[in-house]
Amino acid sequence: MTAEPRTKAETRTTAETRTTTETRTTTETRTTTDTRTTTDTCTTARADTAADVHTGPGSETASAPTPAPRRSHGGPVLALLAAPAAMGVSGPTLALSDAATGLAVSPGTAAWLLTAYGIGMAVGTPLLTAAGGRRGPAGTVRAGAAVLVLGAALALVAPNLPLAVAGRALEAAGAAGLNVAAFQIAGRDRSGRAPGLVAIGSAVGGTSGLFIGAAVAGTLGWRATLVLPLLSLLALVPALRLAARTAPEPEPAGGRQQPRTAAARSLPLPLDVLRDPGFRTAAGLMLALSTVNFALLYAAPRRVAALTGWNGMETGAAASIATLVGALLSWQLIRAAPALGMRRMRLLLAAGSLTAAALASFAPWSAVVLIGSATSSLVTAGGQGLLTGAATGRLPEARHGTAIGLFNLAFLIGVAAGPAVAEALTAA
C-alpha cells in the first residue's frame, strides 16, 4: 500500500521535471533562434551597408574602396598655352629690317611692332581678365582666343605701319588673356610647380621666338613672324578642359562671407591688393626683371651680330640657345627657393638681373653677351614662377585672381618698356 503512492509521486515528479526540461529547452531554442535571426539581420544590414559604400556606378566589385585619382594641374598644357604669347614679343625681332622695307619705314620706326605688342599685352591683361571674370578662367581663354585671331588677321593684311601696329596690339591683348588664364589655372597648384612650368614655358617661347621668327621670315616672309601667337590655339581645347576641372566650388547659398572678402569685392579699384606689401614687392621686382629681360631680348642679338658678323639665322640660333638654357636652368632656381627663403631669393633675382644687363651691354665678346642674355632669362623665368606665389600669399583666396592679373600686368609693362628702353639707349 505504501509503495503505490510513492510510485505516483515519483511519476508526478518525473513528469514535472520532464515538462520543465522541455519548457527550458523550448525557451533556449527560441532564444537561440531569435539570436541567430538578429545576428543574420545585422549581418545582412552590414553587408548591405558595405555594398552601398563600396559599390558605385560602373563598379564591378565591392571589395575595397577605389582611391580618388590625383588631380593634375596640367602644367605642360598651360605652358603651351602661354609660350606663343611670349613668342610674339621676340619673333619679329630679327625680321624688323625686312618689315621696315615692306612697310616703307625706318628700322627704328618698325620697332613699334614690338612695342605695340607689349602695350597691347599690358592693356589687354585687365580688360580680358574682366571680360572673362564672370565665367572664370574658361571665359578668359575663350575671349582671349577670339581677340587673338581678330588681331592676327588684321596684322596679316595691314597695308601700312599704323594698321599693322593696331593688329599687333589687338593680337597681344588676346595673347595676354591666354597668358593670364594659364597662370590663374596653374595658381591652384599650391606647390608652385604648375606656375613654374608656365613661367618656364613663357620664357622658352620668348627665347625660341628669336630663332623661330628668323626661320619663319626666311621661309614664309616677315608678316608670318607677326602672328606666331596663333600657336596658342593648339592648346585651346585641353586648356578649356583644365579650366572646367579646376574651377572653384560655388559657395553654399546663404553662406556666411568674411567681411574682408565682401568689402574687397565692393571696391571699384583693387586697392586691397595694391596696399598689400607682399604684392607690391613682388610686382615691383617683376617689373624690373621683365624690363631688363626684354630690353636685352631686343638689343643683345644685335650686339652679337655686330661683334660676329653673323646673319639673322645664325644670330637667332645662338641667342635662342643661350636664353633657352637660362630658362631651363630656372627650374633649379625654383627648386632651391624653399631652402633659400623668399628674402634671399629676391636679392638673388635682383643681383642676377643687374649682372645680366652689365654683361650683355658692355662685354666685348659675343660669348659673354650671350651669357648675360642667359642669366637674364634665368632670373626672369624663375622670378615669374616664384613671385606669383609671393604676390598672392597674404591675400584671401577670393582676391588671388585679381592679384595674379595685376602681377602679370607688371610683367607685361616690362615687356612693352624693354624694347623701347633698348631702342632709346642704342639710338643715343
Beta strands, then each sheet from edge to edge (+ up, - down):
end
